Amino acid sequence: MPLKGCSPDKVSFYTIMNFLCKEKKIHEVRELVDKMLKNSNLMPDQVTYNTLIYVLPKHCYRDEALEFLREAEERGFLIDKVGYSAVVHSFCLEGRIDKAKELVNEMFEKGCSPDVVFKHGCKPNTISYTALLNGLCRSGNSLEAREMLNMSKEEWWTPNAITYSVVMHGLHREGILADACDLVREMLKNGFQPNPVEINLLIQSLCWEGKAHEAKMFMHKCQNEGCTNNVVNFTTIINGFCQKDDLEGAMSLLDDVYLSNKHPDTITYTALFDALGKKGRIEEAKDLMMKMLHKGLVSTPITYWTVIHHYC
């Protein structure tokens, strides 16, 4: 542009800065800011800093955003609550709650009243708390998040389905399954329903711990409360029973699949073939195979390999 006598303006620079932020080329962002002043005689202004402070946290560059915020204030620019809130929210998502609180207190001291997320004299709303809980869970503090959730009535805020889901996933990631299952029961009690994927996360983990019976009871509890279960949920628990060599439990659950108006798939049957074959119950495996084929299900290579292996 300069070679053709068309000097870039600030909009040109902002466009490139935005792109560099998305490409995680933060060092080049800094060079571009310096280039504005050196080559184009364009002084970084309020809009420049607001752009960087707002865009950088979106791409997880919260510390860099805070650095530009400090630089802007040193140059006499006033950063508004939108810029501050973007940085505060980013620190919350990373689980750096103390840093987020420090910035909020700093806003009060500078006379920059936070918006609804941290409004002075007003209880934070559900969105605010959900962001904080998400930050705690991401940093491995799911039990602390659970405790904060328990205090919601005393703090006069109401968790929503997303709030419960955030904490449930955090507890699951940390292997705190009993608390995660209790939380789902609390969700159901309060009128929120986990989806089949969330249900499967918990029942799969219970089965890995050898607790297929607990997984079955948990799934039926969800089902009785109106939650939607799918064939994957049933297959997960059937496989859990098979891993424990509890074929009666597995076969019983297969009947439950039909009673629930679900349709077992090839994976469901293959897990049962394998379990029956390991016990030497070849004829029962053969009958089950014929039943599967009669229902129009197509065998996979793994199904054939399983049956052939046990015949051999």
C-alpha positions in Angstrom: 0.0 0.0 0.0 2.7 2.6 0.8 4.6 1.7 -2.4 1.5 2.7 -4.3 1.1 5.9 -2.4 -1.8 4.6 -0.3 -0.9 4.7 3.4 -2.7 2.2 5.6 -5.0 3.7 8.1 -5.9 2.4 11.6 -8.7 0.2 10.2 -6.2 -1.6 8.0 -4.0 -2.3 11.0 -7.0 -3.4 13.2 -8.0 -5.9 10.5 -4.5 -7.5 10.5 -4.3 -7.4 14.3 -7.6 -9.3 14.6 -6.3 -11.9 12.1 -3.0 -12.3 13.9 -4.8 -12.8 17.2 -6.8 -15.6 15.7 -3.6 -17.1 14.3 -2.0 -17.0 17.7 0.8 -14.8 16.4 1.0 -12.5 19.4 4.6 -11.4 18.9 3.6 -10.1 15.4 0.7 -8.2 17.0 3.2 -6.3 19.2 5.4 -5.6 16.2 2.4 -4.3 14.3 1.5 -1.9 17.1 5.1 -0.5 17.0 5.0 -0.4 13.2 1.8 1.8 13.3 3.8 4.5 15.1 7.1 4.1 13.4 6.2 3.7 9.7 2.7 5.3 9.5 2.9 7.9 12.3 -0.4 6.4 13.7 -0.5 6.6 17.4 -2.2 3.6 19.0 -5.4 5.1 20.4 -8.4 4.0 22.6 -9.9 1.9 19.7 -6.5 0.1 19.2 -6.3 -1.0 22.7 -10.0 -1.8 23.1 -9.7 -4.1 20.0 -6.7 -6.0 21.4 -8.1 -6.2 25.0 -11.4 -7.6 23.7 -10.0 -10.0 21.0 -7.0 -11.5 22.8 -8.9 -13.2 25.7 -11.2 -14.8 23.1 -8.2 -16.8 22.0 -6.9 -17.6 25.5 -4.3 -14.8 25.6 -5.6 -13.3 28.8 -2.2 -12.3 30.2 -1.2 -10.6 27.0 -4.6 -8.8 27.0 -3.9 -7.6 30.6 -0.5 -6.4 29.5 -2.1 -4.2 26.8 -4.7 -3.0 29.3 -1.9 -1.9 31.7 -0.1 -0.2 28.8 -3.2 1.6 27.7 -3.8 3.0 31.2 -0.2 4.1 31.4 -0.8 6.1 28.3 -3.8 7.8 29.8 -6.5 5.8 28.1 -9.6 4.8 30.0 -10.5 1.1 29.7 -14.3 0.6 30.1 -16.1 -2.2 31.7 -16.5 -4.2 28.4 -12.7 -4.5 28.1 -12.2 -5.4 31.8 -15.1 -7.9 31.7 -13.5 -9.7 28.7 -10.3 -10.2 30.6 -12.1 -11.1 33.9 -14.3 -13.7 32.1 -11.2 -15.2 30.4 -9.4 -15.6 33.8 -12.6 -17.3 35.2 -12.6 -19.8 32.3 -9.0 -20.7 33.0 -9.9 -21.2 36.7 -7.8 -18.3 37.9 -10.5 -17.0 40.1 -8.3 -15.0 42.5 -6.9 -13.0 39.5 -10.5 -12.4 38.3 -11.5 -11.1 41.7 -8.4 -8.9 41.9 -9.4 -7.3 38.6 -13.0 -6.8 39.8 -11.8 -5.0 43.0 -9.5 -2.9 40.8 -12.5 -1.8 38.7 -14.3 -0.6 41.8 -11.2 1.3 43.0 -11.0 3.1 39.6 -14.7 3.9 39.5 -15.4 1.5 36.7 -18.6 -0.3 37.8 -18.7 -3.8 36.5 -21.8 -4.9 34.6 -24.3 -7.6 35.6 -21.6 -10.2 35.7 -20.0 -8.6 38.8 -22.3 -5.6 39.6 -21.7 -3.9 42.9 -24.6 -4.2 45.3 -26.3 -6.8 43.2 -26.1 -10.5 43.5 -24.3 -12.1 40.5 -26.7 -14.0 38.2 -26.8 -17.6 37.0 -24.6 -16.8 34.0 -22.0 -15.2 36.3 -21.9 -18.2 38.7 -21.9 -20.7 35.8 -18.7 -19.0 34.4 -17.1 -19.2 37.9 -18.1 -22.8 38.4 -16.7 -23.7 34.9 -13.4 -22.1 35.8 -13.2 -24.1 39.0 -14.0 -27.3 37.3 -11.4 -26.7 34.5 -8.7 -26.1 37.1 -9.5 -29.4 38.9 -11.6 -27.9 41.8 -14.9 -29.6 41.0 -15.6 -30.3 44.7 -15.3 -26.6 45.4 -17.7 -25.9 42.5 -20.1 -28.5 43.9 -20.0 -26.8 47.3 -20.7 -23.4 45.6 -23.6 -25.0 43.8 -25.0 -26.3 47.1 -25.0 -22.7 48.4 -27.1 -21.4 45.5 -30.3 -21.0 47.6 -28.5 -19.1 50.3 -26.9 -16.8 47.7 -30.3 -16.3 46.0 -29.4 -17.6 42.6 -30.9 -20.5 40.6 -28.8 -23.0 38.7 -29.9 -24.0 35.2 -29.3 -27.1 33.2 -25.9 -25.7 31.9 -24.8 -25.0 35.4 -25.5 -28.6 36.5 -23.9 -30.0 33.4 -20.7 -28.0 33.9 -20.2 -29.3 37.4 -21.2 -32.9 36.5 -18.6 -33.0 33.7 -16.0 -31.6 36.1 -16.7 -34.3 38.7 -16.7 -37.0 36.0 -13.3 -35.8 34.7 -11.8 -36.0 38.2 -13.3 -39.5 38.8 -15.6 -38.4 41.6 -18.5 -40.5 40.3 -20.6 -40.8 43.4 -20.9 -37.0 43.6 -21.5 -36.8 39.8 -24.4 -39.3 40.0 -25.8 -37.5 43.1 -25.7 -34.3 41.1 -27.7 -35.8 38.3 -30.3 -37.0 40.7 -30.5 -33.5 42.1 -30.9 -32.3 38.5 -33.8 -34.6 38.0 -35.4 -33.5 41.3 -35.2 -29.9 40.1 -36.8 -30.6 36.8 -33.6 -30.8 34.6 -32.9 -33.8 32.4 -29.4 -34.9 31.4 -29.1 -36.1 27.8 -28.2 -39.7 26.8 -24.5 -38.7 26.2 -24.2 -37.3 29.7 -25.9 -40.3 31.2 -23.6 -42.6 29.2 -20.5 -40.8 30.6 -21.4 -41.8 34.1 -22.7 -45.3 33.5 -19.6 -46.1 31.4 -17.3 -44.9 34.3 -19.3 -47.0 36.8 -18.9 -50.0 34.6 -15.2 -49.5 34.3 -15.1 -49.6 38.1 -17.0 -52.9 38.0 -20.3 -51.4 39.2 -22.6 -52.6 36.5 -25.5 -53.0 38.9 -25.1 -49.5 40.1 -25.0 -48.3 36.5 -28.2 -50.2 35.7 -30.0 -48.7 38.7 -28.8 -45.2 37.8 -30.0 -45.5 34.2 -33.4 -46.8 35.3 -33.7 -43.9 37.8 -33.0 -41.5 34.9 -35.5 -43.3 32.7 -38.2 -43.3 35.4 -37.8 -39.5 35.7 -38.5 -39.0 32.0 -34.9 -38.9 30.6 -34.3 -40.2 27.1 -32.1 -43.3 27.1 -30.8 -44.8 23.9 -29.4 -48.2 22.8 -25.9 -47.0 23.6 -26.7 -46.6 27.3 -28.1 -50.2 27.4 -25.2 -51.6 25.4 -22.7 -49.9 27.8 -24.2 -51.6 30.8 -24.6 -55.0 29.0 -20.9 -54.8 28.2 -20.3 -54.0 31.9 -22.1 -57.1 33.0 -20.2 -59.2 30.4 -16.9 -57.9 31.7 -17.9 -59.1 35.1 -18.9 -62.5 33.7 -22.5 -61.8 34.8 -24.3 -63.3 31.8 -27.6 -63.5 33.5 -27.5 -59.8 34.3 -26.5 -59.0 30.7 -29.3 -61.2 29.2 -31.8 -59.7 31.6 -30.9 -56.2 30.4 -31.3 -57.3 26.8 -34.9 -58.1 27.6 -35.2 -54.6 29.2 -34.0 -53.1 25.9 -37.0 -54.5 24.1 -39.4 -53.6 26.9 -38.2 -50.0 26.7 -39.1 -50.1 23.0 -35.4 -49.8 22.0 -33.7 -51.9 19.4 -30.4 -53.6 20.2 -27.8 -53.1 17.5 -25.0 -55.4 16.2 -22.6 -54.1 18.8 -25.0 -55.1 21.6 -25.3 -58.7 20.2 -21.6 -59.0 19.6 -20.8 -58.2 23.2 -23.2 -61.0 24.3 -21.8 -63.5 21.7 -18.3 -62.9 23.0 -19.4 -63.4 26.7 -21.3 -66.6 25.9 -18.4 -67.9 23.8 -15.9 -67.4 26.7 -18.2 -69.5 28.8 -18.4 -72.2 26.2 -22.1 -71.7 25.7 -21.8 -71.9 21.9 -25.3 -73.1 21.2 -26.8 -70.1 23.0 -24.4 -67.8 21.1 -25.6 -69.5 17.8 -29.3 -69.0 18.8 -28.6 -65.4 19.6 -26.8 -64.9 16.3 -29.9 -66.3 14.4 -32.1 -64.0 16.4 -30.0 -61.0 15.4 -30.0 -62.0 11.7 -33.8 -62.6 11.8 -34.3 -59.0 13.0 -32.5 -57.8 9.9 -29.3 -56.7 11.6 -26.1 -57.1 9.5 -23.1 -58.7 11.1 -19.8 -56.8 11.1 -16.4 -58.4 10.6 -15.9 -58.2 14.3 -19.1 -60.2 14.9 -18.0 -63.0 12.5 -14.5 -63.0 14.0 -15.9 -63.4 17.5 -18.2 -66.3 16.6 -15.5 -68.1 14.5 -12.9 -67.6 17.3 -15.1 -69.2 19.9 -16.1 -72.1 17.6 -12.4 -72.8 17.0 
